[in-house]
Amino acid sequence: MKFISPGGWFSIELPQTWNEFEDTAESFLFYNPEKWDGNFRISAFKDKSDKYAEECIKFELDNNTTATIVNVGNLKCAYSCESFNEEGVWYTTHIWITGEKNTSIECSFTVCKGGDKGVAEQIIKSIVVRDNSKVTKEIIQARLLEIEEINAGFDWAVSTIKKELSRDFTSQESDITSIQKMLDSGKFNVKQKDPWVSFAMAFGTIIINEMDGMDWATVVDGKSEYPVLRFKNTDFIVDPVGIIWGKIKEGNRCNLNEEFDNIAEKISELL
């Protein structure tokens, strides 16, 4: 599973069984929720100097007496580890400081003491420091960042529909009518993007619930990053924001029932 950091600073390849979980603002946390075999964290920092990564590695070696130079794949790393006891169980945290040119990357892997760190080393080997001016458009599994935006937009849309129409919203096909009424109501400024994006999140959720194989994904296209729906692992994607906001901002009406039927037809052709 490929993960590209917000802003496209780096990418990594993760085991298919691992997921992203909430962590600190500057760190990304991954582990296997079904069978825990360690917590992997990764952070990235940028500087103007092309020697920044090298300087960070040197700083770690100079200030951490337990750190040593190791090569993980093609990456030079300052590596160290430390063990600790938590509620009677001993753990070890392995730490790697690495990176390239102006991007410093810190990785850590916490596992039961004596546990294998091989899975973390495989992830580190896959690190690519990205140059957004040279990369092509990619579609990855939806990140927590997008999931949070989707949920916030969905919650606002549902709350607004209940307030304005006095109707429950169950995220089924029948609820498309409610979204359509809100789009056609004239209550929202066509120049304000947020309401239209929120209704798009609600429309996207209906598609996921009604069409097996559709799920949220993230498009990373240079500096542009946005949520879409993808059918299984195919190249077929649906951009709910583009469907609604793309038409509204041009002064056109969006017919959601027609859009829904067109998407369903295209998916049936893929089966």
C-alpha positions as CSV (number, residue, x, y, z in Angstrom):
1,M,0.0,0.0,0.0
2,K,1.5,3.3,-1.1
3,F,1.3,6.4,1.2
4,I,2.2,9.8,0.0
5,S,2.6,12.5,2.7
6,P,0.4,15.6,2.6
7,G,2.3,18.1,0.5
8,G,4.0,15.2,-1.4
9,W,7.3,15.4,0.5
10,F,7.8,11.7,0.5
11,S,6.2,8.3,-0.3
12,I,6.5,4.9,1.4
13,E,5.2,1.4,0.7
14,L,3.4,-0.3,3.6
15,P,2.2,-3.8,4.1
16,Q,-1.4,-4.3,2.8
17,T,-2.6,-5.2,6.3
18,W,-1.5,-1.9,7.8
19,N,-3.5,1.2,8.3
20,E,-2.8,4.9,9.1
21,F,-3.9,6.0,12.6
22,E,-4.1,9.4,14.2
23,D,-0.9,10.7,15.8
24,T,0.8,14.1,16.4
25,A,0.5,16.9,13.8
26,E,4.0,16.3,12.5
27,S,4.1,12.5,12.6
28,F,2.3,9.7,10.7
29,L,1.5,6.4,12.5
30,F,0.9,3.0,10.9
31,Y,0.4,-0.5,12.2
32,N,-1.6,-3.7,11.6
33,P,-4.9,-3.4,13.5
34,E,-5.7,-7.1,13.2
35,K,-2.4,-8.5,14.5
36,W,-0.1,-5.9,16.1
37,D,3.5,-6.4,15.2
38,G,4.8,-2.9,16.0
39,N,4.1,0.8,15.6
40,F,5.8,2.6,12.7
41,R,6.1,6.4,12.8
42,I,7.5,8.7,10.2
43,S,8.1,12.5,10.2
44,A,9.7,14.7,7.6
45,F,11.3,18.2,7.8
46,K,12.5,20.5,5.1
47,D,15.1,23.2,4.9
48,K,16.5,25.4,2.1
49,S,19.9,23.8,2.3
50,D,20.5,20.7,0.1
51,K,22.8,19.5,2.9
52,Y,20.0,19.5,5.5
53,A,19.5,15.7,5.6
54,E,23.2,15.1,6.0
55,E,23.5,17.7,8.7
56,C,20.6,16.1,10.7
57,I,22.3,12.7,10.5
58,K,25.6,14.2,11.7
59,F,23.8,16.0,14.5
60,E,22.2,12.8,15.7
61,L,25.6,11.0,15.6
62,D,27.3,13.8,17.5
63,N,24.6,14.1,20.2
64,N,23.5,10.5,20.7
65,T,26.3,8.3,21.9
66,T,24.4,5.1,21.0
67,A,23.7,6.1,17.4
68,T,25.7,4.4,14.6
69,I,25.7,4.7,10.8
70,V,23.8,2.0,9.0
71,N,22.6,1.6,5.4
72,V,19.0,0.6,4.9
73,G,18.6,0.0,1.2
74,N,20.1,3.0,-0.6
75,L,19.6,5.3,2.4
76,K,22.3,6.3,4.9
77,C,20.8,6.4,8.4
78,A,21.8,7.3,12.0
79,Y,20.4,4.4,13.9
80,S,19.8,3.9,17.6
81,C,17.4,2.0,19.9
82,E,16.1,2.2,23.5
83,S,14.0,-0.1,25.6
84,F,11.4,0.8,28.2
85,N,8.8,-0.9,30.4
86,E,5.1,-0.1,30.2
87,E,2.7,-1.8,32.5
88,G,5.0,-4.7,33.1
89,V,5.8,-5.2,29.4
90,W,9.2,-4.4,27.8
91,Y,9.3,-2.7,24.5
92,T,12.1,-1.4,22.2
93,T,11.9,1.7,20.0
94,H,14.2,1.6,17.0
95,I,15.1,5.1,15.5
96,W,16.5,6.0,12.1
97,I,17.4,9.5,11.0
98,T,17.8,9.7,7.3
99,G,16.7,11.6,4.2
100,E,18.0,13.2,1.1
101,K,19.2,16.8,0.2
102,N,16.9,19.3,1.8
103,T,14.5,16.7,3.4
104,S,15.3,15.1,6.7
105,I,13.2,12.0,7.7
106,E,12.9,10.5,11.1
107,C,11.5,6.9,11.4
108,S,10.8,5.0,14.6
109,F,9.5,1.5,15.2
110,T,8.2,0.3,18.6
111,V,7.9,-3.4,19.1
112,C,8.0,-5.9,21.9
113,K,11.6,-6.2,23.2
114,G,13.4,-8.8,21.0
115,G,10.8,-8.4,18.3
116,D,11.8,-8.3,14.6
117,K,12.4,-4.8,13.1
118,G,12.6,-6.2,9.6
119,V,9.2,-4.9,8.5
120,A,10.2,-1.4,9.5
121,E,13.5,-1.7,7.5
122,Q,11.5,-2.8,4.4
123,I,9.3,0.4,4.7
124,I,12.4,2.6,5.1
125,K,13.9,1.0,2.0
126,S,10.9,2.1,0.1
127,I,11.2,5.8,1.1
128,V,11.2,8.1,-1.9
129,V,11.9,11.8,-1.4
130,R,9.6,13.3,-4.0
131,D,10.1,16.2,-6.4
132,N,6.5,17.4,-7.1
133,S,7.6,19.1,-10.3
134,K,8.6,15.7,-11.8
135,V,6.0,13.3,-10.4
136,T,2.9,12.0,-12.3
137,K,-0.7,11.9,-11.1
138,E,-1.2,9.1,-8.6
139,I,-4.2,7.6,-6.7
140,I,-3.7,6.3,-3.2
141,Q,-5.8,5.0,-0.4
142,A,-7.6,7.9,1.4
143,R,-5.4,9.4,4.1
144,L,-6.6,10.4,7.5
145,L,-6.4,14.0,6.4
146,E,-9.0,13.5,3.7
147,I,-11.1,11.2,5.8
148,E,-11.4,14.0,8.4
149,E,-12.4,16.5,5.7
150,I,-14.9,14.1,4.3
151,N,-16.5,13.4,7.7
152,A,-16.7,17.1,8.5
153,G,-18.3,17.9,5.2
154,F,-20.7,15.0,5.5
155,D,-21.7,16.0,9.0
156,W,-22.4,19.6,7.9
157,A,-24.5,18.5,4.9
158,V,-26.6,16.1,7.0
159,S,-27.2,18.7,9.7
160,T,-28.2,21.3,7.1
161,I,-30.6,18.9,5.3
162,K,-32.2,18.0,8.6
163,K,-32.6,21.7,9.6
164,E,-33.8,22.9,6.2
165,L,-36.0,20.0,5.1
166,S,-36.8,18.3,8.4
167,R,-35.8,15.0,6.9
168,D,-33.5,12.2,8.2
169,F,-30.5,11.3,6.1
170,T,-29.6,7.6,5.8
171,S,-27.0,7.8,3.1
172,Q,-29.2,5.8,0.7
173,E,-30.1,6.5,-2.9
174,S,-33.4,8.0,-1.8
175,D,-31.5,10.8,-0.1
176,I,-30.2,12.1,-3.4
177,T,-33.5,14.0,-3.7
178,S,-32.7,15.9,-0.5
179,I,-29.3,16.9,-1.7
180,Q,-30.8,18.0,-5.0
181,K,-33.3,20.2,-3.2
182,M,-30.5,21.9,-1.3
183,L,-28.5,22.4,-4.5
184,D,-31.5,24.0,-6.2
185,S,-32.7,26.0,-3.2
186,G,-30.8,29.1,-3.9
187,K,-29.8,29.4,-0.2
188,F,-26.1,29.1,-0.9
189,N,-23.7,31.5,-2.6
190,V,-22.3,30.1,-5.8
191,K,-19.0,31.7,-5.0
192,Q,-18.6,29.9,-1.6
193,K,-17.1,26.5,-2.3
194,D,-17.5,24.9,1.2
195,P,-21.2,24.2,1.1
196,W,-21.0,22.6,-2.3
197,V,-18.0,20.5,-1.2
198,S,-20.0,19.3,1.8
199,F,-22.9,18.2,-0.3
200,A,-20.4,16.4,-2.5
201,M,-19.2,14.5,0.5
202,A,-22.8,13.4,1.3
203,F,-23.3,12.4,-2.4
204,G,-20.1,10.4,-2.4
205,T,-21.1,8.6,0.7
206,I,-24.4,7.5,-0.9
207,I,-22.4,6.2,-3.9
208,I,-20.2,4.1,-1.6
209,N,-23.2,2.7,0.3
210,E,-25.1,1.8,-2.9
211,M,-22.3,0.6,-5.2
212,D,-20.1,-2.3,-4.0
213,G,-16.4,-1.8,-4.6
214,M,-16.5,2.0,-4.4
215,D,-14.5,3.7,-1.7
216,W,-12.7,6.9,-0.9
217,A,-9.3,7.5,-2.3
218,T,-6.9,10.4,-2.6
219,V,-5.6,11.9,-5.9
220,V,-2.1,13.4,-5.6
221,D,-1.2,15.5,-8.7
222,G,1.8,17.7,-8.0
223,K,0.7,20.1,-5.3
224,S,-3.0,19.3,-5.9
225,E,-4.5,16.8,-3.5
226,Y,-8.2,15.9,-3.2
227,P,-10.6,13.1,-2.3
228,V,-12.3,11.0,-4.9
229,L,-14.1,7.7,-5.2
230,R,-12.3,4.7,-6.8
231,F,-13.8,1.5,-7.9
232,K,-11.8,-1.3,-6.3
233,N,-8.2,-1.0,-7.6
234,T,-9.1,0.1,-11.1
235,D,-8.4,3.4,-12.8
236,F,-12.1,4.4,-12.7
237,I,-12.6,7.3,-10.3
238,V,-15.5,9.6,-9.5
239,D,-14.8,13.2,-8.3
240,P,-18.0,14.2,-6.3
241,V,-16.6,17.7,-5.8
242,G,-16.0,18.1,-9.5
243,I,-19.5,16.8,-10.3
244,I,-21.2,19.4,-8.0
245,W,-18.9,22.3,-7.5
246,G,-17.5,22.0,-11.0
247,K,-20.9,22.7,-12.5
248,I,-22.2,25.1,-9.9
249,K,-19.2,27.5,-10.2
250,E,-19.8,27.6,-14.0
251,G,-23.4,28.6,-13.4
252,N,-24.8,25.2,-14.5
253,R,-27.3,22.9,-12.8
254,C,-26.1,19.6,-11.5
255,N,-28.6,16.7,-11.9
256,L,-27.5,14.2,-9.3
257,N,-29.9,11.4,-10.3
258,E,-28.5,11.5,-13.8
259,E,-24.9,11.5,-12.4
260,F,-25.7,8.6,-10.1
261,D,-27.2,6.5,-13.0
262,N,-24.2,7.3,-15.2
263,I,-21.8,6.1,-12.5
264,A,-23.8,2.9,-11.9
265,E,-23.8,2.2,-15.6
266,K,-20.0,2.6,-15.9
267,I,-19.5,0.3,-12.9
268,S,-21.7,-2.4,-14.4
269,E,-19.5,-2.3,-17.5
270,L,-16.5,-3.0,-15.4
271,L,-18.0,-6.1,-13.7
